[in-house]
Amino acid sequence: MKSAKIVSVLLATLFAIPVFAQNTNTPNIDKRQENQQQRIAAGIKSGALTAKEAGNLEKREARIAADKQAAKADGVVTREERAKLQREENRASKKIYQKKHNARTAVAG
């Protein structure tokens, strides 16, 4: 009887550990994605971004979102995956700035 209790406790522990180990939260990346979407929208609204520039920036953001989903697919976002996503967000941020501050503007319609 005592060994049955020990086995059941061990089994419960083994099944509970993966639940606690799963860390797919990416709050910083989520916030940056939201912020960058707002920056792109503001650039479109002000005319600082052309339709083509906005499209390219949106594709870049979509790739980052896909990479984030792929990182979450196995149930854990590793430090390396977070660093990769962070680098992608840094590059996207620079591109947004460059595209918004170049000589091209959208034609007022």
N, C-alpha and C positions, 0 to 999 in steps of 0.2 A: 504494500500500500504506500509506504513511504517512497519507494523508488518511482511509483507511478506519478506522484506529486512532483518529484524532482524532474522527471522527464517532461511533464506537462509545462512546468515553469520554464525549462530550457527551450522547449519548442515555442512557447509564447514569446520568449525573449528573442529567439532567432528571427521570428516573423516581425517583431516590432522594430528591430534595429534598422532594417532598410527604410522603414517609414520615416524614422528620425533622420537618417542619413541623406535622404533626398533633399537636395537644395536646388530648386530650379527658379528661385526668385532672382529677378534682375531689375530691381527698382531703379538703379542709376541709369541703366541702359534704357529702360522704359521712359523715364523722365526726359532723357536726352532725345529720344525719338520723337516724343511729343513736342518738345521745344523746337526741334529742327523742322518738323512739319509746320509749326506756326511760323517759323522764319521763311519757309518756302511760300506759304500762303500770303504772308505780308509782302514778299517780293513780287508775287503775281499781282496782288491788289495795287501796289504802288507803280507797277510797270517796270520795276528794276530787273525783272526776269522775263525773258522771252518765253514763248510756249515751248520751244525746243529745249531751252535751258532748264525750265521747270520739269519737263518730261524726263530729262537725263537725271536730274536730282531725285525725282520720284523713283526712278528705276534703281538708283543707288540705295535709297531708303528701303525699297522692297527687298533688295539683296540682303541688307542688314537684318531685316525682319525674318527672312528665310534662314539666314545663318543662326539667328537666335533660336528659332524653332528647332533647327537641327541640333543645336547644343542642348536643348531641353529634352530632346527625344529619348535619351537614355535615362532620364530621371535625375541627372546631376549636371550642373553647369560647373565645369572645373575652372580653376584659376587661369589656366591657359586659354580656355574658351572665352572667359570674361575679358582677358587681356586682348584677345583678337577682336572681340566685339568693340571694345573701347578704342582700339586703333582704327577700326572701320568708322566709328562715330567721329573720331578726330579728323580723319580724312574728309568725311562728308561735310563736317562743319567748315573746314577750310574751303571746300569747293563751293559751298553755299555763299560764303563771304566773297570769294573770287567772282562768282557769277553775278551776284548782286551789285558788285562794285566795278564791273567792266563797262566798256563804252556802249554796249548793246542795251537797248531798251525795247519794251514792247510797243507796238504801234497802237496809239490811242484809237479806239473804235467806237 
